[in-house]
């Protein structure tokens, strides 16, 4: 994971912003098997370091305090609504989902009409930009 991301989180993190759940390789293997995808390494690093959450109001889906794989449950729910199988939900923005395209590693927006818009080249680019926006708006 990008050191700038880690430093930004250290600077702005408040108690309760992240679950810091101890995500294991076994949990990740289960998630990948259930979703039938290979998660990008940058997202895996986020999950292992922070679990679930974000700073300044940003909330990136991950693994909750009880070990619930929130990103898996949400992705499966939205697959019933037409979310393509190669996308994994990482943020719910009501009108759309922010997702990882596990075929390319890119971050995309998906809405219920099936529209997909490419937003970022990788998870770290997405996370840094979203954190910077959240910090500016606090």
QUIJOHU-V735035 format. One record per pair of residues at least 12 apart in sequence whose ideal C-beta (glycine too) atoms are under 10 Angstrom apart, sorted by sequence separation. I is the first residue (numbers start at 1). J is the second residue. If there is no record, write none. Layout:
I,J / I,J
//
This chain:
32,44 / 50,62 / 51,63 / 52,64 / 61,73 / 75,87 / 77,89 / 87,99 / 88,100 / 96,108 / 97,109 / 98,110 / 106,118 / 107,119 / 108,120 / 31,44 / 47,60 / 49,62 / 50,63 / 51,64 / 52,65 / 61,74 / 75,88 / 76,89 / 86,99 / 87,100 / 88,101 / 96,109 / 97,110 / 106,119 / 107,120 / 46,60 / 47,61 / 48,62 / 51,65 / 61,75 / 74,88 / 75,89 / 78,92 / 83,97 / 86,100 / 87,101 / 88,102 / 95,109 / 96,110 / 97,111 / 104,118 / 106,120 / 107,121 / 28,43 / 47,62 / 48,63 / 74,89 / 75,90 / 84,99 / 86,101 / 87,102 / 96,111 / 97,112 / 101,116 / 105,120 / 106,121 / 107,122 / 28,44 / 31,47 / 46,62 / 47,63 / 51,67 / 52,68 / 72,88 / 73,89 / 74,90 / 81,97 / 83,99 / 86,102 / 87,103 / 91,107 / 93,109 / 95,111 / 96,112 / 105,121 / 106,122 / 107,123 / 43,60 / 52,69 / 71,88 / 72,89 / 74,91 / 84,101 / 85,102 / 86,103 / 90,107 / 95,112 / 96,113 / 99,116 / 101,118 / 104,121 / 105,122 / 106,123 / 107,124 / 52,70 / 71,89 / 74,92 / 84,102 / 85,103 / 86,104 / 91,109 / 93,111 / 104,122 / 105,123 / 107,125 / 108,126 / 25,44 / 28,47 / 43,62 / 51,70 / 52,71 / 70,89 / 71,90 / 78,97 / 84,103 / 96,115 / 106,125 / 107,126 / 27,47 / 28,48 / 70,90 / 71,91 / 96,116 / 99,119 / 100,120 / 106,126 / 107,127 / 23,44 / 27,48 / 78,99 / 87,108 / 89,110 / 96,117 / 98,119 / 23,45 / 47,69 / 70,92 / 75,97 / 86,108 / 98,120 / 100,122 / 107,129 / 23,46 / 25,48 / 74,97 / 87,110 / 100,123 / 107,130 / 23,47 / 24,48 / 47,71 / 75,99 / 84,108 / 23,48 / 74,99 / 75,100 / 21,47 / 22,48 / 23,49 / 84,110 / 100,126 / 21,48 / 23,50 / 61,88 / 83,110 / 18,46 / 23,51 / 43,71 / 61,89 / 62,90 / 71,99 / 82,110 / 98,126 / 20,49 / 21,50 / 22,51 / 23,52 / 61,90 / 71,100 / 81,110 / 82,111 / 83,112 / 87,116 / 20,50 / 21,51 / 60,90 / 61,91 / 82,112 / 84,114 / 18,49 / 19,50 / 20,51 / 21,52 / 31,62 / 59,90 / 60,91 / 61,92 / 81,112 / 82,113 / 83,114 / 18,50 / 19,51 / 20,52 / 21,53 / 31,63 / 39,71 / 59,91 / 78,110 / 82,114 / 84,116 / 98,130 / 17,50 / 18,51 / 19,52 / 20,53 / 58,91 / 59,92 / 81,114 / 83,116 / 90,123 / 18,52 / 19,53 / 35,69 / 78,112 / 17,52 / 18,53 / 28,63 / 34,69 / 91,126 / 17,53 / 18,54 / 27,63 / 35,71 / 61,97 / 90,126 / 91,127 / 5,42 / 9,46 / 13,50 / 16,53 / 17,54 / 18,55 / 35,72 / 54,91 / 61,98 / 90,127 / 17,55 / 31,69 / 34,72 / 37,75 / 60,98 / 61,99 / 6,45 / 17,56 / 23,62 / 24,63 / 30,69 / 34,73 / 91,130 / 1,41 / 2,42 / 5,45 / 9,49 / 13,53 / 17,57 / 23,63 / 27,67 / 31,71 / 32,72 / 35,75 / 1,42 / 5,46 / 9,50 / 13,54 / 14,55 / 17,58 / 18,59 / 21,62 / 22,63 / 28,69 / 31,72 / 34,75 / 35,76 / 1,43 / 12,54 / 13,55 / 14,56 / 17,59 / 18,60 / 21,63 / 27,69 / 30,72 / 34,76 / 1,44 / 2,45 / 6,49 / 12,55 / 13,56 / 19,62 / 20,63 / 21,64 / 24,67 / 1,45 / 5,49 / 6,50 / 9,53 / 11,55 / 12,56 / 18,62 / 19,63 / 21,65 / 23,67 / 31,75 / 35,79 / 46,90 / 1,46 / 5,50 / 9,54 / 10,55 / 19,64 / 20,65 / 21,66 / 22,67 / 27,72 / 43,88 / 9,55 / 12,58 / 19,65 / 21,67 / 23,69 / 1,48 / 8,55 / 19,66 / 21,68 / 43,90 / 1,49 / 8,56 / 19,67 / 21,69 / 37,85 / 40,88 / 1,50 / 16,65 / 19,68 / 36,85 / 37,86 / 39,88 / 35,85 / 36,86 / 37,87 / 19,70 / 35,86 / 37,88 / 35,87 / 35,88 / 35,89 / 32,88 / 31,88 / 43,100 / 42,100 / 43,102 / 40,100 / 39,100 / 40,101 / 40,102 / 43,105 / 37,100 / 39,102 / 42,105 / 60,123 / 37,101 / 38,102 / 40,104 / 41,105 / 43,107 / 37,102 / 38,103 / 40,105 / 42,107 / 36,102 / 37,103 / 39,105 / 40,106 / 60,126 / 35,102 / 38,105 / 40,107 / 60,127 / 58,127 / 32,102 / 60,130 / 59,130 / 60,131 / 58,130 / 54,127 / 57,130 / 58,131 / 56,130 / 58,132 / 55,130 / 56,131 / 58,133 / 59,134 / 54,130 / 55,131 / 56,132 / 57,133 / 58,134 / 46,123 / 50,127 / 54,131 / 56,133 / 57,134 / 58,135 / 45,123 / 46,124 / 56,134 / 57,135 / 43,122 / 44,123 / 45,124 / 55,134 / 56,135 / 58,137 / 42,122 / 43,123 / 54,134 / 55,135 / 56,136 / 57,137 / 41,122 / 42,123 / 43,124 / 46,127 / 56,137 / 57,138 / 40,122 / 41,123 / 42,124 / 56,138 / 40,123 / 41,124 / 42,125 / 43,126 / 55,138 / 39,123 / 40,124 / 42,126 / 43,127 / 42,127 / 5,123 / 9,127 / 5,124 / 8,127 / 12,131 / 2,122 / 4,124 / 5,125 / 8,128 / 2,123 / 1,123 / 2,124 / 5,127 / 9,131 / 12,134 / 1,124 / 2,125 / 5,128 / 8,131 / 12,135 / 4,128 / 8,132 / 11,135 / 2,127 / 1,127 / 2,128 / 5,131 / 12,138 / 4,131 / 8,135
//
